[in-house]
Amino acid sequence: MPTLRQLRDRVKSLKNTQQITRAMKMVAGARIRRAELAMKAARPYATAVGDMLRELANGGAKDHPLLQEREVRTPAVLLMTADKGLCGAFNSNLVRSALNTAKTAGPQTRLYLVGLKGRVQLRKSPYEIAEYWPLLGTPFAELGRAVARKVSDDFLAGLVDDVTLVSSRFVSTIVQRPTPVRLLPVSSGEGAVRRSPTQNSYEFEPDTKSVLAALLPKYVEFTVFQALLETQASEFAARLLAMSNATDNAGKLIDDLTLVMNKTRQAAITKEILEIVGGAEALKG
Amino acid sequence: MAASIDLDVVTPGAVKFQGKVEIVVAPGGAGDLAALPNHAPMLTTLRIGVLRATVADGEKRRIEFAVNGGFMQITPNKCVVLTDMALSAADINIEAAQADARRAAESLAQKHGADDVREREAVAWAAAQLEVARAPHV
Protein backbone atom coordinates (compact mmCIF):
# COMPACT_ATOMS: atom_id res chain seq x y z
CA MET A 1 0.00 0.00 0.00
CA PRO A 2 1.53 3.30 -1.07
CA THR A 3 1.59 6.03 1.52
CA LEU A 4 -0.60 9.09 1.34
CA ARG A 5 2.37 11.26 0.42
CA GLN A 6 3.38 8.97 -2.47
CA LEU A 7 -0.14 9.02 -3.82
CA ARG A 8 -0.35 12.77 -3.62
CA ASP A 9 2.93 13.18 -5.53
CA ARG A 10 1.82 10.73 -8.18
CA VAL A 11 -1.46 12.59 -8.77
CA LYS A 12 0.42 15.86 -8.98
CA SER A 13 2.81 14.55 -11.61
CA LEU A 14 -0.06 13.03 -13.56
CA LYS A 15 -1.79 16.37 -13.58
CA ASN A 16 1.32 17.99 -15.03
CA THR A 17 1.53 15.35 -17.72
CA GLN A 18 -2.09 15.82 -18.52
CA GLN A 19 -1.59 19.53 -18.88
CA ILE A 20 1.14 18.94 -21.44
CA THR A 21 -0.77 16.35 -23.43
CA ARG A 22 -3.81 18.57 -23.43
CA ALA A 23 -1.77 21.48 -24.77
CA MET A 24 -0.26 19.28 -27.49
CA LYS A 25 -3.70 18.05 -28.40
CA MET A 26 -4.99 21.58 -28.83
CA VAL A 27 -1.97 22.62 -30.86
CA ALA A 28 -2.40 19.62 -33.17
CA GLY A 29 -6.09 20.39 -33.50
CA ALA A 30 -5.39 23.95 -34.55
CA ARG A 31 -2.67 23.00 -37.00
CA ILE A 32 -4.64 20.19 -38.57
CA ARG A 33 -7.21 22.70 -39.75
CA ARG A 34 -4.54 24.76 -41.44
CA ALA A 35 -2.91 21.68 -42.96
CA GLU A 36 -6.27 20.53 -44.30
CA LEU A 37 -6.85 23.92 -45.91
CA ALA A 38 -3.43 23.77 -47.57
CA MET A 39 -4.27 20.31 -48.88
CA LYS A 40 -7.57 21.51 -50.27
CA ALA A 41 -5.91 24.52 -51.88
CA ALA A 42 -3.50 22.22 -53.71
CA ARG A 43 -6.22 20.02 -55.16
CA PRO A 44 -7.18 22.13 -58.22
CA TYR A 45 -3.54 22.17 -59.25
CA ALA A 46 -3.40 18.38 -59.02
CA THR A 47 -6.46 18.09 -61.22
CA ALA A 48 -5.06 20.52 -63.77
CA VAL A 49 -1.66 18.78 -63.96
CA GLY A 50 -3.31 15.39 -64.32
CA ASP A 51 -5.54 16.74 -67.08
CA MET A 52 -2.65 18.15 -69.03
CA LEU A 53 -0.61 14.97 -68.73
CA ARG A 54 -3.55 12.99 -70.05
CA GLU A 55 -3.98 15.32 -73.00
CA LEU A 56 -0.31 14.93 -73.77
CA ALA A 57 -0.58 11.16 -73.60
CA ASN A 58 -3.58 11.37 -75.92
CA GLY A 59 -1.59 13.61 -78.20
CA GLY A 60 1.01 10.89 -78.50
CA ALA A 61 3.77 12.35 -76.37
CA LYS A 62 5.41 9.30 -74.87
CA ASP A 63 9.06 10.00 -75.28
CA HIS A 64 10.88 11.36 -72.26
CA PRO A 65 13.62 9.98 -69.99
CA LEU A 66 11.35 10.35 -66.94
CA LEU A 67 8.82 8.03 -68.58
CA GLN A 68 11.35 5.39 -69.49
CA GLU A 69 10.81 1.96 -68.01
CA ARG A 70 14.01 0.04 -67.65
CA GLU A 71 15.23 -3.08 -65.95
CA VAL A 72 15.22 -2.41 -62.21
CA ARG A 73 18.67 -2.99 -60.76
CA THR A 74 18.54 -0.40 -58.04
CA PRO A 75 15.10 0.32 -56.69
CA ALA A 76 14.55 3.23 -54.36
CA VAL A 77 12.07 4.18 -51.68
CA LEU A 78 11.28 7.79 -50.89
CA LEU A 79 9.86 7.80 -47.39
CA MET A 80 8.15 10.69 -45.66
CA THR A 81 7.79 10.71 -41.90
CA ALA A 82 7.39 13.35 -39.23
CA ASP A 83 10.26 15.09 -37.48
CA LYS A 84 8.71 14.50 -34.10
CA GLY A 85 7.20 11.63 -32.22
CA LEU A 86 4.32 11.55 -29.73
CA CYS A 87 1.86 10.81 -32.49
CA GLY A 88 1.01 7.19 -31.82
CA ALA A 89 2.14 4.59 -34.32
CA PHE A 90 2.20 7.14 -37.15
CA ASN A 91 5.94 7.05 -37.84
CA SER A 92 6.32 3.33 -37.14
CA ASN A 93 3.53 2.51 -39.57
CA LEU A 94 5.17 4.55 -42.29
CA VAL A 95 8.56 2.97 -41.63
CA ARG A 96 7.03 -0.50 -41.67
CA SER A 97 5.34 0.21 -44.98
CA ALA A 98 8.63 1.47 -46.39
CA LEU A 99 10.46 -1.63 -45.17
CA ASN A 100 7.86 -3.89 -46.74
CA THR A 101 8.23 -2.06 -50.02
CA ALA A 102 12.01 -2.28 -49.80
CA LYS A 103 11.82 -5.99 -48.99
CA THR A 104 9.81 -6.75 -52.11
CA ALA A 105 12.05 -4.50 -54.16
CA GLY A 106 15.27 -6.20 -53.11
CA PRO A 107 18.38 -5.71 -50.99
CA GLN A 108 19.82 -3.11 -53.37
CA THR A 109 17.13 -0.64 -52.38
CA ARG A 110 18.30 2.88 -51.70
CA LEU A 111 16.40 5.01 -49.24
CA TYR A 112 15.56 8.67 -49.60
CA LEU A 113 14.24 9.97 -46.32
CA VAL A 114 12.23 13.05 -45.50
CA GLY A 115 11.64 13.61 -41.79
CA LEU A 116 13.86 12.96 -38.80
CA LYS A 117 11.93 10.03 -37.35
CA GLY A 118 12.35 7.93 -40.45
CA ARG A 119 16.08 8.40 -40.33
CA VAL A 120 16.30 7.55 -36.65
CA GLN A 121 14.32 4.36 -37.13
CA LEU A 122 16.08 3.26 -40.32
CA ARG A 123 19.63 4.12 -39.39
CA LYS A 124 20.38 0.48 -38.59
CA SER A 125 18.43 -0.98 -41.49
CA PRO A 126 20.36 -2.99 -44.10
CA TYR A 127 19.47 -0.48 -46.81
CA GLU A 128 21.65 2.35 -47.92
CA ILE A 129 20.39 5.83 -47.06
CA ALA A 130 21.03 7.88 -50.16
CA GLU A 131 19.81 11.21 -48.88
CA TYR A 132 18.01 12.74 -45.94
CA TRP A 133 16.06 15.96 -45.55
CA PRO A 134 14.63 17.28 -42.29
CA LEU A 135 11.02 18.28 -42.58
CA LEU A 136 11.01 21.46 -40.59
CA GLY A 137 12.76 24.68 -41.39
CA THR A 138 12.10 24.68 -45.14
CA PRO A 139 8.87 25.78 -46.81
CA PHE A 140 7.19 22.76 -48.36
CA ALA A 141 7.24 24.20 -51.87
CA GLU A 142 11.00 24.54 -51.66
CA LEU A 143 11.53 21.21 -49.92
CA GLY A 144 9.34 19.47 -52.47
CA ARG A 145 11.38 21.00 -55.27
CA ALA A 146 14.67 19.94 -53.69
CA VAL A 147 13.50 16.37 -53.04
CA ALA A 148 11.96 16.00 -56.49
CA ARG A 149 15.07 17.35 -58.17
CA LYS A 150 17.43 15.06 -56.29
CA VAL A 151 15.34 11.95 -56.92
CA SER A 152 14.77 12.82 -60.59
CA ASP A 153 18.45 13.58 -61.13
CA ASP A 154 19.45 10.25 -59.62
CA PHE A 155 16.87 8.52 -61.77
CA LEU A 156 18.09 10.25 -64.92
CA ALA A 157 21.70 9.50 -64.02
CA GLY A 158 20.83 5.83 -63.70
CA LEU A 159 21.64 5.63 -59.98
CA VAL A 160 18.15 4.34 -59.32
CA ASP A 161 15.77 2.70 -61.76
CA ASP A 162 12.48 2.91 -59.95
CA VAL A 163 11.29 5.15 -57.15
CA THR A 164 8.40 4.33 -54.83
CA LEU A 165 7.02 7.12 -52.71
CA VAL A 166 5.83 6.01 -49.28
CA SER A 167 3.82 8.68 -47.55
CA SER A 168 0.75 8.97 -45.45
CA ARG A 169 -2.58 9.45 -47.11
CA PHE A 170 -4.96 11.63 -45.16
CA VAL A 171 -8.25 9.78 -45.36
CA SER A 172 -9.89 11.53 -42.44
CA THR A 173 -8.99 12.90 -39.05
CA ILE A 174 -9.37 9.36 -37.71
CA VAL A 175 -7.81 7.37 -40.53
CA GLN A 176 -4.38 7.96 -42.02
CA ARG A 177 -2.96 5.28 -44.22
CA PRO A 178 0.69 4.76 -45.19
CA THR A 179 0.54 4.40 -48.96
CA PRO A 180 3.24 3.39 -51.42
CA VAL A 181 2.91 4.99 -54.86
CA ARG A 182 5.26 4.68 -57.77
CA LEU A 183 6.83 8.07 -58.43
CA LEU A 184 9.37 7.27 -61.16
CA PRO A 185 9.30 6.39 -63.96
CA VAL A 186 6.10 8.41 -64.38
CA SER A 187 3.29 6.36 -65.80
CA SER A 188 1.49 9.00 -67.81
CA GLY A 189 -0.71 6.64 -69.78
CA GLU A 190 -2.81 6.12 -66.68
CA GLY A 191 -6.39 7.18 -67.14
CA ALA A 192 -5.85 8.28 -70.72
CA VAL A 193 -9.24 8.75 -72.20
CA ARG A 194 -9.89 7.23 -75.57
CA ARG A 195 -11.71 9.82 -77.55
CA SER A 196 -12.90 10.18 -81.06
CA PRO A 197 -10.29 11.66 -83.41
CA THR A 198 -12.34 14.79 -83.92
CA GLN A 199 -12.20 15.62 -80.25
CA ASN A 200 -8.60 14.72 -80.01
CA SER A 201 -7.23 17.66 -81.88
CA TYR A 202 -5.15 19.49 -79.34
CA GLU A 203 -2.46 21.78 -80.57
CA PHE A 204 0.76 21.90 -78.63
CA GLU A 205 3.03 24.87 -78.41
CA PRO A 206 5.97 24.90 -78.98
CA ASP A 207 5.48 21.14 -79.62
CA THR A 208 4.45 18.01 -77.73
CA LYS A 209 7.98 17.16 -76.82
CA SER A 210 8.89 20.44 -75.16
CA VAL A 211 5.56 20.70 -73.35
CA LEU A 212 6.09 17.20 -71.98
CA ALA A 213 9.69 17.96 -71.05
CA ALA A 214 8.52 21.01 -69.10
CA LEU A 215 5.49 19.38 -67.53
CA LEU A 216 6.97 16.12 -66.26
CA PRO A 217 9.44 17.61 -63.78
CA LYS A 218 6.63 19.85 -62.51
CA TYR A 219 4.43 16.82 -62.12
CA VAL A 220 7.04 14.97 -60.05
CA GLU A 221 7.69 18.08 -58.00
CA PHE A 222 4.04 18.60 -57.32
CA THR A 223 3.43 14.95 -56.43
CA VAL A 224 6.16 15.23 -53.81
CA PHE A 225 4.76 18.54 -52.58
CA GLN A 226 1.30 17.12 -52.21
CA ALA A 227 2.61 14.06 -50.39
CA LEU A 228 4.36 16.40 -47.97
CA LEU A 229 1.11 18.24 -47.29
CA GLU A 230 -0.84 15.03 -46.77
CA THR A 231 1.82 13.51 -44.56
CA GLN A 232 1.87 16.60 -42.40
CA ALA A 233 -1.89 16.72 -42.08
CA SER A 234 -1.82 13.03 -41.17
CA GLU A 235 0.85 13.66 -38.57
CA PHE A 236 -1.27 16.28 -36.87
CA ALA A 237 -4.32 14.06 -37.00
CA ALA A 238 -2.36 11.16 -35.50
CA ARG A 239 -0.98 13.41 -32.80
CA LEU A 240 -4.41 14.83 -32.05
CA LEU A 241 -5.73 11.32 -31.48
CA ALA A 242 -2.71 10.13 -29.50
CA MET A 243 -2.70 13.18 -27.25
CA SER A 244 -6.45 13.05 -26.80
CA ASN A 245 -6.14 9.44 -25.65
CA ALA A 246 -3.23 10.31 -23.40
CA THR A 247 -5.21 13.12 -21.81
CA ASP A 248 -8.17 10.82 -21.22
CA ASN A 249 -5.96 8.10 -19.78
CA ALA A 250 -4.26 10.54 -17.45
CA GLY A 251 -7.69 11.72 -16.35
CA LYS A 252 -8.77 8.18 -15.57
CA LEU A 253 -5.59 7.44 -13.64
CA ILE A 254 -6.01 10.65 -11.66
CA ASP A 255 -9.58 9.68 -10.77
CA ASP A 256 -8.55 6.19 -9.68
CA LEU A 257 -5.62 7.40 -7.66
CA THR A 258 -7.64 10.16 -6.05
CA LEU A 259 -10.13 7.53 -4.90
CA VAL A 260 -7.36 5.38 -3.43
CA MET A 261 -5.85 8.47 -1.87
CA ASN A 262 -9.13 9.45 -0.21
CA LYS A 263 -9.69 5.94 1.06
CA THR A 264 -6.18 5.82 2.48
CA ARG A 265 -6.69 9.15 4.19
CA GLN A 266 -10.05 8.05 5.56
CA ALA A 267 -8.52 4.81 6.80
CA ALA A 268 -5.77 6.74 8.57
CA ILE A 269 -8.32 9.02 10.25
CA THR A 270 -10.49 6.07 11.30
CA LYS A 271 -7.44 4.37 12.72
CA GLU A 272 -6.51 7.45 14.74
CA ILE A 273 -10.06 7.80 16.12
CA LEU A 274 -10.07 4.14 17.07
CA GLU A 275 -6.78 4.60 18.86
CA ILE A 276 -8.06 7.61 20.77
CA VAL A 277 -11.31 5.90 21.70
CA GLY A 278 -9.43 2.76 22.64
CA GLY A 279 -7.07 4.81 24.83
CA ALA A 280 -9.96 6.60 26.54
CA GLU A 281 -11.72 3.30 27.23
CA ALA A 282 -8.54 1.94 28.72
CA LEU A 283 -8.18 4.95 31.05
CA LYS A 284 -11.81 4.60 32.22
CA GLY A 285 -11.29 0.97 33.13
CA MET B 1 -24.04 39.51 -73.80
CA ALA B 2 -20.61 39.02 -75.22
CA ALA B 3 -19.26 35.51 -75.38
CA SER B 4 -17.01 34.59 -72.49
CA ILE B 5 -14.53 31.95 -71.51
CA ASP B 6 -13.89 30.48 -68.05
CA LEU B 7 -10.45 31.31 -66.76
CA ASP B 8 -8.75 29.48 -63.87
CA VAL B 9 -5.39 30.65 -62.64
CA VAL B 10 -4.08 27.85 -60.46
CA THR B 11 -0.96 27.68 -58.29
CA PRO B 12 0.01 24.89 -55.87
CA GLY B 13 -0.96 27.11 -52.93
CA ALA B 14 -4.22 28.58 -54.16
CA VAL B 15 -6.59 29.29 -57.01
CA LYS B 16 -5.64 32.87 -57.79
CA PHE B 17 -8.49 33.64 -60.13
CA GLN B 18 -11.61 31.91 -61.27
CA GLY B 19 -14.24 33.53 -63.41
CA LYS B 20 -15.54 34.46 -66.81
CA VAL B 21 -13.37 36.59 -69.04
CA GLU B 22 -13.64 37.94 -72.57
CA ILE B 23 -10.05 37.49 -73.58
CA VAL B 24 -6.85 36.04 -72.15
CA VAL B 25 -3.44 37.22 -73.31
CA ALA B 26 -0.58 35.03 -72.19
CA PRO B 27 3.18 34.84 -72.68
CA GLY B 28 3.24 31.53 -74.52
CA GLY B 29 6.34 29.41 -74.88
CA ALA B 30 6.36 30.05 -78.63
CA GLY B 31 5.34 33.69 -78.46
CA ASP B 32 2.54 35.67 -76.86
CA LEU B 33 -0.92 34.50 -77.67
CA ALA B 34 -4.46 35.50 -77.01
CA ALA B 35 -7.37 33.20 -76.37
CA LEU B 36 -10.91 34.26 -77.21
CA PRO B 37 -14.01 32.13 -76.72
CA ASN B 38 -14.15 29.11 -79.05
CA HIS B 39 -10.42 28.86 -79.38
CA ALA B 40 -9.16 25.53 -80.72
CA PRO B 41 -8.00 23.10 -78.01
CA MET B 42 -4.42 23.84 -77.17
CA LEU B 43 -1.77 23.17 -74.59
CA THR B 44 1.15 25.53 -74.35
CA THR B 45 4.02 26.28 -72.05
CA LEU B 46 4.31 29.77 -70.62
CA ARG B 47 7.34 31.99 -70.36
CA ILE B 48 7.94 34.22 -67.39
CA GLY B 49 5.85 37.28 -68.05
CA VAL B 50 2.52 38.95 -67.59
CA LEU B 51 -0.81 37.24 -68.02
CA ARG B 52 -3.69 39.58 -68.85
CA ALA B 53 -7.40 39.09 -69.06
CA THR B 54 -10.50 41.22 -69.37
CA VAL B 55 -13.22 40.15 -66.99
CA ALA B 56 -16.63 39.67 -68.57
CA ASP B 57 -18.59 41.53 -65.93
CA GLY B 58 -19.89 44.57 -67.76
CA GLU B 59 -17.22 46.82 -66.33
CA LYS B 60 -14.58 45.14 -68.46
CA ARG B 61 -12.22 45.10 -65.52
CA ARG B 62 -8.71 44.10 -66.50
CA ILE B 63 -6.71 41.68 -64.43
CA GLU B 64 -3.00 41.08 -64.57
CA PHE B 65 -0.73 38.48 -63.04
CA ALA B 66 3.00 38.12 -63.12
CA VAL B 67 3.53 34.41 -63.81
CA ASN B 68 6.84 32.63 -63.55
CA GLY B 69 6.45 30.12 -66.32
CA GLY B 70 3.96 27.29 -66.28
CA PHE B 71 1.36 25.97 -68.67
CA MET B 72 -1.91 26.96 -70.22
CA GLN B 73 -4.60 24.64 -71.41
CA ILE B 74 -7.21 26.11 -73.70
CA THR B 75 -10.47 24.50 -74.72
CA PRO B 76 -13.31 26.28 -76.54
CA ASN B 77 -14.95 27.48 -73.33
CA LYS B 78 -12.29 27.09 -70.68
CA CYS B 79 -8.77 28.23 -70.07
CA VAL B 80 -6.60 26.84 -67.28
CA VAL B 81 -3.36 28.52 -66.35
CA LEU B 82 -1.03 26.42 -64.25
CA THR B 83 1.93 28.16 -62.68
CA ASP B 84 4.16 28.06 -59.63
CA MET B 85 3.51 31.69 -58.87
CA ALA B 86 0.92 34.17 -60.04
CA LEU B 87 1.16 37.57 -58.44
CA SER B 88 -1.33 40.38 -58.87
CA ALA B 89 -0.39 44.00 -58.21
CA ALA B 90 -1.63 43.66 -54.63
CA ASP B 91 0.74 40.73 -53.98
CA ILE B 92 3.82 42.56 -55.14
CA ASN B 93 6.16 44.45 -52.91
CA ILE B 94 7.50 47.09 -55.28
CA GLU B 95 10.65 47.87 -53.33
CA ALA B 96 11.57 44.22 -52.99
CA ALA B 97 10.92 43.64 -56.67
CA GLN B 98 13.05 46.62 -57.62
CA ALA B 99 15.86 45.38 -55.40
CA ASP B 100 15.51 41.95 -57.01
CA ALA B 101 15.62 43.50 -60.46
CA ARG B 102 18.81 45.37 -59.61
CA ARG B 103 20.47 42.32 -58.11
CA ALA B 104 19.40 40.09 -60.99
CA ALA B 105 20.68 42.57 -63.58
CA GLU B 106 24.02 42.76 -61.79
CA SER B 107 24.55 39.03 -61.58
CA LEU B 108 23.49 38.68 -65.20
CA ALA B 109 26.09 41.26 -66.21
CA GLN B 110 28.75 39.36 -64.29
CA LYS B 111 28.02 36.14 -66.16
CA HIS B 112 29.11 37.60 -69.49
CA GLY B 113 26.71 35.45 -71.41
CA ALA B 114 27.94 32.04 -70.24
CA ASP B 115 25.28 29.67 -68.88
CA ASP B 116 23.09 32.48 -67.63
CA VAL B 117 19.63 30.89 -67.89
CA ARG B 118 18.99 31.32 -64.20
CA GLU B 119 20.01 34.96 -64.21
CA ARG B 120 17.93 35.72 -67.27
CA GLU B 121 14.94 34.13 -65.58
CA ALA B 122 15.50 36.21 -62.45
CA VAL B 123 15.63 39.40 -64.51
CA ALA B 124 12.48 38.46 -66.41
CA TRP B 125 10.64 37.57 -63.20
CA ALA B 126 11.51 40.87 -61.54
CA ALA B 127 10.55 42.76 -64.70
CA ALA B 128 7.21 40.97 -64.90
CA GLN B 129 6.43 41.87 -61.30
CA LEU B 130 7.30 45.49 -61.85
CA GLU B 131 5.18 45.60 -64.96
CA VAL B 132 2.17 44.29 -63.10
CA ALA B 133 2.78 46.72 -60.24
CA ARG B 134 3.19 49.53 -62.77
CA ALA B 135 6.41 50.59 -61.18
CA PRO B 136 9.32 51.97 -63.16
CA HIS B 137 11.99 49.48 -64.11
CA VAL B 138 15.31 50.12 -62.54
Interface residues (C-beta under 8 A of the other chain):
Chain A: A38 A41 A42 P44 Y45 A48 V49 D51 M52 E55 L56 G59 A141 S201 Y202 E203 F204 E205 P206 S210 V211 A214 L215 K218 F222 F225
Chain B: D8 V10 T11 P12 G13 A14 V15 G28 G29 A30 L33 A40 P41 M42 L43 T44 T45 G69 F71 Q73 V80 L82 D84
